[in-house]
Amino acid sequence: MFSAFSAAPKQKTSAELHDLVRDKLLREAGVDYESRPILVIYACYLPNPAEADYDLLLDMFFQRLNEFVLNDYVVVLFAAGNKYQPGWSWLYKAYSHLGREYRKNLKNLYVVHPSLWPRMIIQGMGAVVSPKFARKVQWVYTLADLGVSIPLNQLYIPDVIREVDAKNSGAKVPPGPPIDDSSTEQLPTVFGAPLQDIMGVHGEKGVPRVIRDCIEYIRKEGLAIEGIFRRSPASKQLQHAKRAYNRGDDNFALEQCGDVHLACSLLKSFFRDLPEPVLPAATYDVIRGIHSCADENEQVSFARNAVVPLLPPPTRRLLAAVFGLLHQVHLYSDQNLMTSSNLTIVWAPNLLRSDNPVADFNMGAMGPQGGGAGVIIKLCVERYPEVFPEGST
Amino acid sequence: MATRKKVLLKVIILGDSGVGKTSLMNQYVNKKFSTQYKATIGADFLTKEVMVDDRLVTMQIWDTAGQERFQSLGVAFYRGADCCVLVYDVNNVKSFETLDSWRDEFLLQASPRDPDNFPFVVLGNKVDMEESKRQVSQKRAMTWCQQKGGIPYFETSAKEAIDVEKSFQTVAKNALQQESDVELYSDFPDPIKIDGETGRQGGDAGCAC
């Protein structure tokens, strides 16, 4: 599906498309520090699908690409600023057209300013079709970071990209305690705040204090408690604790509440309150791919290579921290009765959230009829060290 | 009397996680108790045909997950309910203290026509456990039920099948009362009647061709 259609479509001629590809969509940018030619692709110049024949566009694109791919090359993809998004099927076609030498000779693909959409597509295709390809992809969040690998002065950078970059770089704040300056109750500072505000765009501020407190407390006191993460705490206490963390109250000590279930509910609540769920509906298509894995080991590598890399860095760090704990909880399931299935049942609703609860149920189901997220969550619990090999750091 | 319209009663079971909602439903419908410790996914229902005052009625009992996310599952699940069963664990005072919010949530979501007289039934479950573990006295529970307009109260054990049958009989009776008080289907468009006569509820109306 295309994201936009214009009311009065006026098809571009093939000559126009040819020029578009040559002058705008695809540019050469000299060689990189290892003397490999650099190709730059600008998603911001993708034409309105109502005005352009995308199949024709693809042909032109490959004609142009053919001139480069006989030897090693690198690609920089400016993913941001695009008004139109080509659909899955078109991209899949594009990918399957890529002959072996295109893929083999491609040494690095730098995806600059990736939003969720390109991450999903590229990671999804890469990992499903070829894990080798996935390893060539590098996610770059600022132009400054790109400059480390690519001589920036050789690149043409459109204004729209510079604007996006200014925004991204501006959001980068030096690491520090996550909750300090804002004591206002109106704006959510912890519960309900966007994850990248709390943890930084790259997760550089680390997991927030409330998460660290809860994990530490549950590790110390809760691992053997029956029904941990299932039972509910007193709701007044929960509200009280949430307010304390939102205020950034340093005097609030979670342990003094003396209730492990409170800590568990705070954790779950943090995820539920996020403005963007950690597994949004946009990831469901990729997640469903888990069913094509032949055995559990393959599922583990699918989760590690195809699903986890879809998630923005702060989300990854947060999940790694929490699944580390859930893994431990599951190892005590002879005492706490919370097997990996039970943990999946109580956690899935906090991680999956679209505007369709029925779809969410279905995604969270663990059987082969389910949407796949249940399977993945359960794997993360059972085989945490393999799914998150670097842990939460 | 025998030719009266078949009645379907929708019953919703609510309460904190782990108080025994699924076990109560299973004991009532299947006469079974499982010692397996298993959280409930989302919501599911079982049906049971029961005789109430010489009338055969079908009870559709909705078991819900006690997880917080599903507290706001809302409208679709609660709408059209004829009775709401609130369950707590007599050995867990917190599960008793949240009954208020479960009740409020239900009334908010289901928005029954006459909220003051909507039938609730409260079950204090797990009375099979030793007395020393008990955290909520019968008196305290009954006082609460009185304050809420005289909600019927039972103490049950899904494990030992104590008073499960009896309490659900009351559920059925009060639900039926509610159902006949409200003009049938007044809130809903008429169901599509496949053969013009029986107008059965979805699913099992087989193809006649």
Interface residues (C-beta under 8 A of the other chain):
Chain A: E226 G227 R230 R231 S232 P233 A234 S235 S265 K268 S269 R272 L337 M338 T339 S341 N342 I345 V346 P349 N350 R353 P357 F361 G364 A365
Chain B: D16 S17 G18 Y37 K38 A39 T40 I41 G42 A65 G66 Q67 E68 R69 F70 L73 N92 K94 S95 E97 T98 S101
